[in-house]
Amino acid sequence: MGLGRTAAIVIGSFPLGESDRVVTFYSREHGKIRGVARAARRIRSRFGGALELFTQGELVFFDTGRSDLLRIDHFDIVRPFNRVRESLDALGHAAWIAECVTRLTADHDRHPALYGLLARSLRALDGAARPARVAVCFGARGLDVLGHRPRLDACVDCGRAWPFPRPALGAGGLACEPCARAAGDALPISPGAVTALDRLRALAWEEALGIPLGRLEAELGGLLEAQMSRLIGQPTRASRFVREVGRLQPTSGGRS
Ligand SMILES: [Zn+2]
């Protein structure tokens, strides 16, 4: 493969040895890729602060073909998204988004639409949007982009057309009460949340960030975490962090 160049976002990293760092990127051209940034932890590192979590930049790497890990040659910042790391609320929701991307994609699986959604979500978290709303908009669209769009027009098991009483949301979409009871793992969803979820994935991105949702936003946040957890196979680590931050800062939730 040799030398490569792509737009990319830092979605994770950990220290390696004395002074190196292993960095996970989600890139536009190659999907999720991991590489070693040599001497990245030295004070006079040529990477400076460029490898901070959620930074968007231009990555130049070298693929030796001998390892899953690339050699990271340069990472030039395009957008640092500093504000995402300055508030616990934004940081928690960004971590949830990054965790969904990390755990639901395979290495080198190119997916430019998912890259675009991740970049838009971080830009919104870096701006004036409420973090909980950004996560809900990412979740609603992320399921579509990843090929797991929940069906909302009928019960996925028996085909009964929506609306019906006491709906639930399961892996593939809506379930009517008898089917939900038989399946066992669908969660109750309010009729208002069914309509809101449908609207959020149909509206333009900026409109979806702005429409009033009231308490449906928190309901959708919980349901989308449940959908993502099902796909991952366990609850996300970031959702627990978000809940703890919510308890510390009770004013950050509940508004629309
Ligand atoms: Zn049914």
Residues whose N, C-alpha, C, O or C-beta is under 5 A from the ligand:
A	BS01	ZN	C155 D157 C158 G159 R160 C176 C179
